[in-house]
Amino acid sequence: MIIGFRAKGGSISETAEFVNCSRAAVVKVYRAWQNGTVQNQRRGKCGAPRAIDDRGERRLRRCVRADRRATVEQLTTKMNQGATKSVSQSTIQRTLLRLGLRSRRLVRAPMLTAVHRRRRLEFARQYSSWTSTEWRQVAFSDESRFMLHRTDGRWRIRRETSERNHPATIAGTVQAGGGSIMVWGMFSWHSLGSLIIVEGTMDQYKYASVLADHVHPYMRIVFPQDDGIFQQDNARCHTAASVRAWFEEHQDEFTVLPWPANSPDLNPIEHLWDHLDRVVRAMDPQPRNLAQLATALESAWLNIPENTFRDICDSLPARLAAVRSAKELMNVKLRGRIEHRLLYAESSASSQLKIDSSSHAVLPRCG
């Protein structure tokens, strides 16, 4: 109370009267607090020193960046190698959380080789001048597979520790997701095309039937001036000799857009597949068999709002700009590293030159 009253501006006499003690006691206690000799002393730092200091945090961050998949146990082993004082796994875990290095799921993305990246960049640069007006003349197509039951383990729940085996907190597993359905669809900015349920796997013969029965009528109706462009990826069934021959027969009616391999992120229809998946997963009750799943997918496709697929189509120029920007940023970083290494090499050479010149200096003769 003495320290608190004095810290708020009370005089020695006022404090002594408030606490009901002598003035000497007030002076003694307050001076002891100022000098740090009482239990509630004013100190710059409290508690024991951290087990992992700033230097250790930097080392831990380097270990994480060297192996992103390392577990807490593995990181603890690495940190304790050659250390005078070992740390526990709980300390490593707390430090990781403090540094913002939380455990996350891997982001799924196509495996891109150097050739894939180069062709994606070439594609983005080739069509850099295209605006939404040009892309509205393109009909996008693709296949996708939908599983009856999710098997990716991405669900999260909230439960108490004792509820681990509660029926409501357990996700039952089914082999191969309980079955799946492959669909093929197409759309453009103007309208949705057909959604086709593919029996089994799409091959060149089934794809030829899709082209004749669905693609050809759609292109003639939506693009009556024969100025439409059809997009497809580089799947084997799309590039078979019989399929290429079919496109050559109809090259006067519409053209085929060359597409870079392993680039589903650039295809706007991928976002329609995500939309379908969200709509179907939100249905109550959920589809219980493949027939119900097929019906649910067809219903969700027919009810996609017009502004949804139009906005997705109009986003393509921004997607291509992002590919170009990513490459430019990479080039800037690479140039920065090269310049840094050149400066380091020049400074090292200059220092070595000074050392060599000083070691070969002519000493004056002694008389």
C-alpha positions as CSV (number, residue, x, y, z in Angstrom):
1,M,0.0,0.0,0.0
2,I,2.9,2.3,0.8
3,I,4.4,1.8,-2.6
4,G,1.1,2.2,-4.4
5,F,0.1,5.4,-2.6
6,R,3.6,6.9,-3.1
7,A,3.6,5.9,-6.8
8,K,0.3,7.7,-7.3
9,G,1.9,11.0,-6.1
10,G,1.1,10.9,-2.4
11,S,3.6,12.7,-0.1
12,I,5.5,10.9,2.7
13,S,3.2,12.5,5.4
14,E,0.0,11.7,3.5
15,T,1.1,8.1,2.9
16,A,2.1,7.7,6.6
17,E,-1.3,9.0,7.7
18,F,-3.2,6.8,5.1
19,V,-1.3,3.6,6.1
20,N,-1.1,4.5,9.8
21,C,2.6,4.2,10.2
22,S,5.6,6.4,10.8
23,R,7.2,8.7,8.2
24,A,10.4,6.8,8.6
25,A,8.7,3.5,7.7
26,V,7.3,5.0,4.5
27,V,10.7,6.3,3.5
28,K,12.4,3.0,4.2
29,V,9.9,0.8,2.3
30,Y,9.7,3.1,-0.7
31,R,13.5,3.4,-0.9
32,A,13.8,-0.4,-0.7
33,W,11.4,-0.8,-3.5
34,Q,13.3,1.7,-5.6
35,N,16.5,-0.2,-5.0
36,G,15.0,-3.6,-5.8
37,T,15.3,-5.1,-2.3
38,V,11.7,-6.0,-1.6
39,Q,9.5,-8.8,-3.0
40,N,7.5,-6.6,-5.3
41,Q,10.5,-4.7,-6.5
42,R,10.5,-2.8,-9.8
43,R,12.7,-4.8,-12.2
44,G,13.3,-4.6,-15.9
45,K,12.8,-8.4,-16.4
46,C,11.0,-11.0,-14.3
47,G,11.2,-14.7,-14.1
48,A,13.8,-17.2,-15.3
49,P,15.6,-16.5,-18.6
50,R,14.1,-18.1,-21.7
51,A,15.4,-21.5,-22.5
52,I,15.6,-20.4,-26.2
53,D,17.1,-17.0,-26.7
54,D,16.9,-14.8,-29.8
55,R,19.8,-16.7,-31.4
56,G,18.2,-20.0,-30.7
57,E,14.9,-18.8,-32.3
58,R,16.8,-17.9,-35.4
59,R,18.4,-21.3,-35.5
60,L,15.0,-23.0,-35.0
61,R,13.5,-21.0,-37.8
62,R,16.4,-22.1,-40.1
63,C,15.7,-25.7,-39.1
64,V,12.1,-25.4,-40.0
65,R,12.9,-23.8,-43.4
66,A,15.4,-26.6,-44.1
67,D,12.8,-29.3,-43.5
68,R,9.2,-28.1,-43.6
69,R,7.9,-31.5,-42.7
70,A,10.1,-32.0,-39.6
71,T,8.1,-33.0,-36.5
72,V,8.5,-31.3,-33.1
73,E,10.4,-34.4,-31.9
74,Q,12.9,-34.1,-34.9
75,L,13.3,-30.3,-34.4
76,T,14.0,-30.9,-30.7
77,T,16.7,-33.4,-31.6
78,K,18.3,-31.0,-34.0
79,M,18.2,-28.1,-31.5
80,N,19.9,-30.2,-28.8
81,Q,22.7,-31.4,-31.0
82,G,25.9,-29.7,-29.7
83,A,23.9,-27.6,-27.2
84,T,25.3,-27.1,-23.7
85,K,21.7,-27.1,-22.3
86,S,19.0,-29.3,-23.8
87,V,15.4,-28.1,-24.3
88,S,12.2,-30.1,-24.2
89,Q,9.7,-30.8,-26.9
90,S,7.1,-28.6,-25.1
91,T,9.6,-25.7,-25.2
92,I,10.1,-26.2,-28.9
93,Q,6.3,-26.3,-29.4
94,R,5.8,-23.1,-27.5
95,T,8.6,-21.3,-29.3
96,L,7.2,-22.4,-32.7
97,L,3.8,-21.0,-31.8
98,R,5.4,-17.7,-30.6
99,L,7.2,-17.5,-33.9
100,G,4.0,-18.1,-35.9
101,L,5.2,-21.4,-37.3
102,R,2.0,-23.4,-36.9
103,S,1.3,-26.8,-38.3
104,R,-0.8,-26.5,-41.5
105,R,-2.1,-28.8,-44.1
106,L,-0.1,-29.0,-47.3
107,V,-1.7,-26.9,-50.1
108,R,-2.5,-29.3,-53.0
109,A,-1.1,-28.1,-56.3
110,P,0.0,-29.7,-59.6
111,M,3.7,-30.8,-59.7
112,L,5.3,-28.3,-62.1
113,T,8.6,-29.0,-63.9
114,A,10.8,-26.3,-65.4
115,V,9.2,-26.9,-68.8
116,H,5.7,-26.5,-67.3
117,R,6.6,-23.2,-65.7
118,R,8.1,-21.9,-68.9
119,R,5.1,-22.8,-71.0
120,R,2.7,-21.3,-68.4
121,L,4.7,-18.1,-68.5
122,E,4.7,-18.1,-72.4
123,F,1.0,-18.6,-72.3
124,A,0.5,-15.8,-69.9
125,R,2.6,-13.4,-72.0
126,Q,1.1,-14.5,-75.3
127,Y,-2.4,-13.6,-74.1
128,S,-1.4,-10.6,-71.9
129,S,-3.3,-8.2,-74.3
130,W,-6.5,-10.2,-74.1
131,T,-9.2,-8.5,-72.0
132,S,-12.5,-9.9,-70.7
133,T,-14.0,-9.2,-74.1
134,E,-11.8,-11.7,-75.9
135,W,-12.1,-14.4,-73.1
136,R,-15.9,-14.2,-73.4
137,Q,-15.5,-15.9,-76.8
138,V,-13.9,-18.9,-75.1
139,A,-15.8,-22.0,-74.0
140,F,-14.0,-23.8,-71.2
141,S,-14.3,-27.5,-70.6
142,D,-12.9,-30.2,-68.3
143,E,-13.5,-33.4,-66.4
144,S,-13.7,-33.8,-62.7
145,R,-14.3,-36.7,-60.2
146,F,-16.7,-36.4,-57.2
147,M,-16.6,-38.9,-54.4
148,L,-19.7,-40.1,-52.5
149,H,-17.9,-39.7,-49.2
150,R,-15.1,-37.4,-48.4
151,T,-11.8,-39.2,-47.6
152,D,-9.3,-36.3,-47.4
153,G,-9.5,-36.0,-43.6
154,R,-10.1,-32.2,-43.8
155,W,-13.0,-32.0,-41.4
156,R,-12.5,-30.2,-38.1
157,I,-14.6,-30.5,-35.0
158,R,-14.7,-29.1,-31.4
159,R,-14.8,-31.5,-28.6
160,E,-13.7,-32.0,-25.0
161,T,-10.8,-34.2,-24.1
162,S,-13.0,-37.0,-22.8
163,E,-15.1,-37.0,-26.0
164,R,-12.5,-38.5,-28.3
165,N,-14.5,-41.7,-29.0
166,H,-17.9,-40.1,-28.9
167,P,-19.9,-41.2,-32.0
168,A,-20.5,-37.6,-33.0
169,T,-16.8,-37.0,-33.1
170,I,-15.8,-39.9,-35.3
171,A,-15.7,-39.8,-39.1
172,G,-16.4,-43.3,-40.5
173,T,-14.1,-44.4,-43.3
174,V,-15.1,-46.1,-46.5
175,Q,-12.8,-47.7,-49.0
176,A,-12.2,-45.5,-52.1
177,G,-14.7,-42.9,-50.7
178,G,-17.6,-45.3,-51.3
179,G,-17.4,-44.8,-55.0
180,S,-17.1,-41.8,-57.3
181,I,-18.6,-40.2,-60.4
182,M,-16.7,-38.6,-63.2
183,V,-18.4,-35.7,-65.0
184,W,-17.6,-33.6,-68.0
185,G,-18.8,-30.0,-68.4
186,M,-18.4,-26.9,-70.4
187,F,-19.4,-23.2,-70.1
188,S,-18.6,-19.8,-71.4
189,W,-19.4,-16.3,-70.3
190,H,-22.7,-16.5,-72.3
191,S,-24.2,-19.7,-70.8
192,L,-23.6,-23.0,-69.1
193,G,-23.2,-26.0,-71.3
194,S,-24.1,-29.6,-70.6
195,L,-22.9,-31.6,-67.5
196,I,-22.3,-35.2,-68.7
197,I,-22.0,-38.2,-66.3
198,V,-19.2,-40.3,-67.7
199,E,-19.5,-44.0,-67.2
200,G,-16.1,-45.2,-65.9
201,T,-13.2,-43.2,-67.2
202,M,-13.1,-40.8,-70.1
203,D,-11.3,-42.3,-73.2
204,Q,-10.9,-41.0,-76.7
205,Y,-14.1,-42.8,-78.0
206,K,-16.3,-41.4,-75.2
207,Y,-14.7,-38.0,-75.7
208,A,-15.4,-38.1,-79.4
209,S,-19.1,-38.7,-78.6
210,V,-19.1,-35.8,-76.2
211,L,-17.6,-33.5,-78.9
212,A,-20.2,-34.6,-81.5
213,D,-23.2,-34.6,-79.2
214,H,-22.5,-31.6,-76.9
215,V,-19.5,-29.4,-77.9
216,H,-20.5,-29.0,-81.6
217,P,-24.1,-28.0,-80.9
218,Y,-23.1,-25.7,-78.1
219,M,-20.5,-23.9,-80.3
220,R,-22.9,-23.4,-83.2
221,I,-25.7,-22.0,-81.0
222,V,-23.6,-19.8,-78.7
223,F,-21.2,-18.6,-81.4
224,P,-23.2,-18.5,-84.6
225,Q,-20.6,-16.3,-86.3
226,D,-18.1,-19.1,-86.1
227,D,-15.8,-16.9,-83.9
228,G,-15.9,-19.2,-80.9
229,I,-12.8,-20.7,-79.2
230,F,-12.9,-24.1,-77.5
231,Q,-10.6,-24.8,-74.6
232,Q,-9.5,-28.2,-73.3
233,D,-6.5,-29.5,-71.4
234,N,-3.8,-31.9,-72.6
235,A,-5.3,-35.1,-71.3
236,R,-4.6,-38.2,-73.4
237,C,-8.2,-38.6,-74.5
238,H,-8.1,-34.9,-75.7
239,T,-5.0,-35.3,-77.8
240,A,-5.7,-38.7,-79.5
241,A,-5.3,-38.9,-83.2
242,S,-9.0,-39.4,-83.8
243,V,-9.9,-36.4,-81.7
244,R,-7.4,-34.2,-83.5
245,A,-8.9,-35.3,-86.8
246,W,-12.3,-34.3,-85.6
247,F,-11.1,-30.8,-84.7
248,E,-9.5,-30.5,-88.1
249,E,-12.8,-31.3,-89.7
250,H,-14.5,-28.5,-87.8
251,Q,-11.7,-25.9,-87.8
252,D,-13.9,-23.6,-90.0
253,E,-16.6,-23.5,-87.3
254,F,-14.4,-22.8,-84.2
255,T,-10.8,-22.9,-83.1
256,V,-9.1,-24.8,-80.3
257,L,-7.2,-22.8,-77.7
258,P,-3.7,-24.2,-77.0
259,W,-3.4,-24.8,-73.2
260,P,-0.3,-25.2,-71.0
261,A,0.0,-28.6,-69.3
262,N,-0.6,-29.0,-65.6
263,S,-2.4,-25.7,-65.3
264,P,-5.9,-26.4,-63.9
265,D,-5.6,-23.3,-61.7
266,L,-5.8,-21.2,-64.9
267,N,-9.0,-22.9,-66.1
268,P,-12.1,-21.1,-64.8
269,I,-14.1,-24.3,-64.8
270,E,-12.1,-25.5,-61.8
271,H,-14.0,-22.9,-59.7
272,L,-17.3,-24.3,-60.9
273,W,-16.2,-27.7,-59.7
274,D,-15.5,-26.3,-56.3
275,H,-18.9,-24.5,-56.3
276,L,-20.6,-27.8,-57.1
277,D,-18.7,-29.6,-54.3
278,R,-19.7,-27.0,-51.8
279,V,-23.3,-27.1,-52.8
280,V,-23.6,-30.9,-52.7
281,R,-21.8,-31.1,-49.3
282,A,-24.3,-28.6,-47.9
283,M,-27.3,-30.7,-48.9
284,D,-29.4,-32.2,-46.2
285,P,-29.8,-35.1,-46.4
286,Q,-26.6,-36.1,-48.1
287,P,-26.5,-38.3,-51.2
288,R,-26.4,-42.0,-50.0
289,N,-25.5,-43.7,-53.3
290,L,-24.0,-42.8,-56.7
291,A,-27.3,-42.3,-58.3
292,Q,-28.3,-39.7,-55.8
293,L,-24.9,-38.1,-56.1
294,A,-25.3,-37.8,-59.9
295,T,-28.8,-36.3,-59.4
296,A,-27.4,-33.8,-56.9
297,L,-24.5,-32.8,-59.2
298,E,-26.9,-32.2,-62.1
299,S,-29.2,-30.2,-60.0
300,A,-26.4,-28.1,-58.6
301,W,-25.0,-27.5,-62.1
302,L,-28.3,-26.3,-63.5
303,N,-28.8,-23.9,-60.6
304,I,-25.4,-22.1,-60.8
305,P,-26.2,-18.4,-60.8
306,E,-25.3,-16.5,-64.0
307,N,-23.2,-14.0,-62.2
308,T,-21.1,-16.8,-60.6
309,F,-19.8,-18.3,-63.9
310,R,-19.6,-14.9,-65.6
311,D,-17.4,-13.4,-62.8
312,I,-15.2,-16.5,-62.9
313,C,-14.7,-16.1,-66.6
314,D,-13.9,-12.4,-66.3
315,S,-11.2,-13.2,-63.7
316,L,-8.9,-14.9,-66.2
317,P,-6.9,-11.8,-67.2
318,A,-6.1,-11.3,-63.5
319,R,-5.0,-14.9,-63.2
320,L,-2.6,-14.6,-66.1
321,A,-1.3,-11.3,-64.7
322,A,-0.5,-13.1,-61.4
323,V,1.6,-15.7,-63.4
324,R,3.6,-12.9,-65.0
325,S,4.0,-11.0,-61.7
326,A,5.2,-14.1,-59.9
327,K,7.9,-14.6,-62.5
328,E,8.9,-10.9,-62.4
329,L,9.2,-11.1,-58.6
330,M,11.3,-14.2,-58.9
331,N,13.6,-12.3,-61.3
332,V,13.9,-9.4,-59.0
333,K,14.9,-11.7,-56.1
334,L,17.4,-13.5,-58.3
335,R,19.0,-10.2,-59.5
336,G,19.3,-9.1,-55.9
337,R,21.1,-12.3,-55.0
338,I,23.4,-12.0,-57.9
339,E,24.2,-8.4,-57.2
340,H,24.9,-9.3,-53.5
341,R,27.3,-12.0,-54.5
342,L,29.1,-9.7,-57.0
343,L,29.5,-7.0,-54.3
344,Y,30.8,-9.6,-51.9
345,A,33.2,-11.0,-54.4
346,E,34.4,-7.5,-55.3
347,S,34.9,-6.5,-51.7
348,S,36.8,-9.8,-51.0
349,A,39.0,-9.2,-54.0
350,S,39.7,-5.6,-52.9
351,S,40.6,-6.8,-49.4
352,Q,42.9,-9.5,-50.8
353,L,44.6,-6.9,-53.1
354,K,45.3,-4.7,-50.1
355,I,46.8,-7.6,-48.2
356,D,49.0,-8.6,-51.1
357,S,50.2,-5.1,-51.8
358,S,51.1,-4.5,-48.1
359,S,53.0,-7.9,-47.9
360,H,55.1,-6.9,-50.9
361,A,56.0,-3.4,-49.7
362,V,59.7,-2.4,-50.0
363,L,61.2,-1.9,-46.6
364,P,63.8,1.0,-46.2
365,R,67.4,-0.1,-45.9
366,C,69.1,0.4,-42.6
367,G,72.1,2.7,-42.7
